[in-house]
Amino acid sequence: MIQSHIGEFAALLVAVFWTVSALAFESAGKAIGSLVVNLLRLVFALVFLSVFTLFYRGLALPVDASAYQWTWLSLSGLVGFVLGDLFLFKSFTIIGSRLAMLIMTLAPPITALTGWLLLDERLGVFSIFGIILTISGIALTTFSHNPEHERLQLNMPVRGFLFALGGALGQAFGLVLSKKGMAGYDPFAATQIRIIVGIVGFSAIVLLMGRVRQVFDGLKNRKGMAGTSIGALFGPFLGVSLSLLSIKYTSTGVSATIMSTTPILIIFPAILLFKQKVTVKEVIGSIISVIGVAFFFI
């Protein structure tokens, strides 16, 4: 049973890990800035991955990857890590990690559509129903009804919404490009390629924007470094690597939808850590989302 759903179980772990990393990166971003966090967390993640792959594969770096894999995974790194995460992390500082991750639930339908167009992927009836249920449950916690204007409205600033939307688009296209680029290649080594390209991309942005001093100042900030280190461990290292393992064994649409339960999982840490109140609507949305995820295991 477990072996037949490796991709789905990996995606569930990704959702848990991304919950931890989102909270950590929100804290770090507010302390040292989203651009600095983006660069440093990739550097830390590359160190983690290199040590791991040295023992796991006998190679510290992905020197055995083909030109085809480097090309597509590099594009994935630029789209997903550089553009997508640049927008996402900026949204963390505007609307917080919880609301930002809610907007990221737009990634699954975009991913599924892109996977259908580019990879000729097909979704079963139960998987489609699971996607609908999961997205419906999460959307229930995102919007509120305005009785004065008789319409739904966003519970967040438009600017923050647009940045998070950019993050969703980056994640969706980055995931599809990753699946196309892996072609049987090791998921952890594939993540290394994406991270290396991400480091190059963010380094260029830092230089062009004249933020080099801000990076060195960030290294001296204990709170910022603690959040960045924890986020890098559970995000670019464990989370992203397992997301590639997930799409290796299941469709990108199913994988992305299961991973999109992060905004539901983040509710409970928010209660424990930040004493936030949770509404009945959010609880109902959580139940619907969990039922939706269960349909992927049928």
N, C-alpha and C positions, 0 to 999 in steps of 0.2 A: 504493500500500500504506500509506504513512505517512498520507496524507490520509484514508483510510478508517478509520483508528484514531487520530484526533487525541485523542479522549477518553481512550483507554487510555494513550497515550504521555504525555499531560499528567498522568495519575494516577501514572505511574511517576516522573516528575520530582517530584511532590508528595512521594512516599515518601522520595526522596533529600533533599529540602529539609527535611522534617520530622525526619529523622534528625539533621541539623545543628542545627536549632532545639531539639530535645529535649535534646541534650547541653548546648547553650548556656544554656537556661532552667533546667536542673537546677543548673548552676554558679551562675547568678545568684540563683535562689531560695534557695539555702543561704547566700548572702552577704547578701541584703537582704530576704528574705521573699517568699513566693509571691504574696501580695496586691499588694504594691508592684510586683513584676515584671509581674503581669497588667495593671495600669493603665498603667505606663510603656511596655511593649512595644506596646500599642495606640496610644498617642500617637505613638511613633516610627513605627509602621507607617502611620498616617494621614498623617504628613509625607511618607514615601516615596511613598505612593500618590498624594497630591495633586500632587507634583512630576511624577510619571510621567503621570498622566491629563491634566495641563495641556498636555503636549506630545503625548500620544497621542490625546486626544479634544478638546483645546482648552478643556476645562473642569476647573478644579481640584477642584470639588466636584460631587456628583451632583444638581445642581439640575434636571436634565431628567427625573428619575424621576417616575413617576406615583404617585398616592396608593396604588394597589393594590400597586405594587412597594415603596414605603416601609413599608406595613403588614406584608407577609409577610417582607420582609428584616429589618425591625426585630425581629419575633418570632424570626427565625432568629438574629439577633445576641444577643438575650437568652438564648435556649436554648443556643446553641452557644458563644459567647464568654464570657458572664457565668457561667451556671450550670455548663456543661460544663467550661470551662477552669479555673474556680475549683476544682473538684474535682480535675481532672487535675494542675494545678500543685501542689496540696497533696500529691497522691500522689507527685510527684517528690521531695519533701523527706523522704518516709517510706520509700519502697521504691526510689527511683532511677528515672531516665528509662527504662532498659532494661526493667525489669519492668513499669513503668506502661504503656509502649507495647505490651507483650505483652497486657495486659488489654484494651487498646483494640481488639484483634482481635475482640472481641465486637460491635463496631460494625457490621461488614458484614451479618451476618444480621439485626440489628435494622433496619438501613437498608433492606435488600432487602424485608423484611416490610412496613415502613412505606411504602416506595415502591409496593408492590403494593396496599396498602389505600387510600392517598391519591391516588396518581398513576396507578393502573391500569397499572403497568409490567409487562412480561413478560420473562422471561429464557430464552435459548435453552439447549439441552441442554449444549453445550460450556461456556457461561458458568456454568451450575449446577454442572457437574462441576469447573470451575476453582475456584469458590468453596469447594466441599467439600475439594478438595486443598489449597488455600492455607490454609484455616483449620485443617485437620488437621495440616499441617506446622508451623504456628506453635504450635498447642496442644501439640505434642510437646515443644516447648522450655519450656512453661509449667508442666507438672505432673510430679510424680515419684511413684513407687510406694512405698508404705510396707509392707514385707514383714511387719512385726509386726501391722498391722491389716488387711492384705490389701485396701487401697484406695488410690485416688489422693489426693494431698494437694497443696495450694498451697505453692509455695516462697517465701512472703512473708507478712507480717503481715496479718491480716484487715482491720484498719483501712485499711491502704494499698490493699488490694484493693477495698474498698467505695468509696473515693474515686476510684480509677481506673475502676471500674464506672460511677460517676456521670459521669465524663468521656466514657465510651463512649456512654452514653445521650444526653448532650448533643450529641456529634458526629453521631450517627445522626439524631436529630430535627432538628438544625440544618441538616444537609445536605439533607434532604427539603424542609424549609421554604424553603431557598434556591432549590431548583429550581422550586418552585411560585411563588416570588416574582419570579424573574428574568424569566420570560415574554419571552425574546428580548432582554432588557436586557444591556448590557455587563458582563462578569464582574468587571472591575476596579472599575467604578463601584458595582456591587452589593456588592463587598467593602467599599467605603468606607462604605456605609450601615450594614452590619453592625458595622463598627469604631466608627463614630460612636455608635451605640446602646450598644456595649460600653463605650466610654469613659464615657458617661453613667451606665451601670449600676454600673461599678466605682467611679466617683467618689462615687456615693451610698453605696456600701458603706463606702468609706474614711471618709467623713464620719460615718456612723452608728456606726462602730466606733472613731472617734477616732484614726485612723492617719495623719492629715495630716502630722504631724512625721516619722513613719517614712518617708513618701514623699520629703520633702526630704533626710532623712539618706541615703536610698538614692541620690539624685542625686550625692552626694559620694563614693560608694563606686565606685572605678575598676573593680574586678573585677565588681561587680554591673552597672555600666553597660555594660561591654564585652560581657558575656554577654547582657544585655537587648537591646542594639543588634543583635548578630549574629542572635539569635533572632528579633527583629522583622523583620529583612530576609528571612530564609529561612522564617519561619512565617507571620504574619498578612499580609505583603506578597506574596511570591512563592508560598508554599505554598497559602494559602487562595484567592488569586486563580486559580491554576491548578486548584485543586480545583473551583471553580465553572465554569471553562472545560471541565473534564473531564465534569462532569455535564450540561453543555449538549449534548455530543456522544455520550454513552453513558448507560446506565441508572445510577441511584444505587447499586444493589447491586454492579454490576461495578466502578464507580469506587471505592467504599469498600473493596472487597476488595483491589484492586491497591494502594491507598494503605496498606492494613494490613500490607504487607511491611516497613514501617519497623522493627519490632522485629527483623527478620532482618538488615536492612542495618546496624543499629546495633551488631551483634556485632563486626564488623571494626574500626570506629573504637575500640570499647572495648578491643580487643586492642592496637591501636597506641598509644592515648592513655593508657589506664589499666592496661595489662598484665594484663588479665583473661584467665583461662583459659576455653577453649571446649571443651565436651564433644563426644563423637562424636554423641550424641543431637541436639545443637543443629545440628551440620553436616548430619545426615540431614534434620532438620526444614527447614533452609534449602533443600536440594535439592528436597524435596517442594513447598515453597512456590513456588519458581521455576518448576517444572513446571506448577503450578496457574495461575500468572500467564500462562504461555505459551498456555494453552487459550483465553484471552480474545482472542487474535490469530488464531484459526482461523476 
